[in-house]
């Protein structure tokens, strides 16, 4: 796949993986992206996951023909992008490795590789001259590891964005970008919104025509769409107008209350209502959607004097990723000692700019006249302009 006349894609697709980073379900696999710039001097940009070194090296060989690479640029040292460095150096030992100072420390820590003469340490603003193409490096710490750098090719106006603008899913599977890119962003980078904002500000002055991430498709059309979404996600802004309801239910009474609330919200004209059963749906998808809505309803049972385990996990994910700038409503169920609301609020204490609704719902076993009236009041408050 050609990115431009001189830039070639040599990444691989992984359909053997079931959990990315040991926790994110990836039913459509993953791509590990790598690129080659063919110029007076040749730069290989990143490697791939260790299980695909042979395939990657064959692609690289086919692209190079009789030539050899001058540089191996490592934007990010996570093993799914750097695991083939040793195998690469066995074939191309005269190649100079280009990366940040922290990346060289990680290269030694992960693989025992400590190049001396064939090493070029770069920092913010440094350039790599290849001929017609010049790469300018931009520091991007914690997007999403501390050593990360991105680079910009001024000739073809390409941003090599490391893990930024990445997406779950292999490239040979057709699917919409937004949902899996959002789940990837919130899961992988979501905690580091400030750092992503810093990167967006740095790159805003660049004339970017193409974005080449380390996961997911190359982006070369309507870049404002992707940039605007990244700005919304990293500033913890609201993407969708409406209400998300996340719930757990033991004997069906909390579920019934959620169904009643959903019907009331729709009746009152709420633009969109999305409901997630936390016990049955992928938690990373639930978390990603919670970050996209401006209003979130949490409904769960009191359980072992705390809250139901799936709700506990969900709230842990939210708090860990700096959930903020949202309106939250709460529903609790407890036949003899309902304490779920208190527990949920304590778990979200560190979250910034959270507005709790004036109304909440307390169910003691099953819906009755009092809790039904509470549902009505809550629906009315949530649907206010």
Secondary structure, 3 states (H helix, E strand, C coil): CECCCCEEECCEEECCCCEECCCEECCCCEEECCEEEECCCEEEECCCCHHHHHHHHHHHHHHHCCCCCCEEECCCCCHHHHCCHHHHHHHCCCCEEEECHHHHHHHHHHHCCCCCCCEEECCCCCEEECCCCEEEEEECCCCCCCCCEEEEECCCCEEECCCCCCCCCCCCCCCCHHHHHHHHHHHHHHHHHHHHHHHHHHHCCCCCCEEECCCCCCECCCHHHHHHHHHHHHCCCCCEEEEEEEECCCCCHHHHHHHHHHHHHHHCCCCCEEEEECCCCCHHHHHHHHHHEEEEEEEEEEECCEECHHHHHHHHHHHHCCCCCEEEEEEEECCCCCCHHHHHHHHCCCCCCEEECCCCEEECCCCCHHHHHHHHHHHHHHCCC
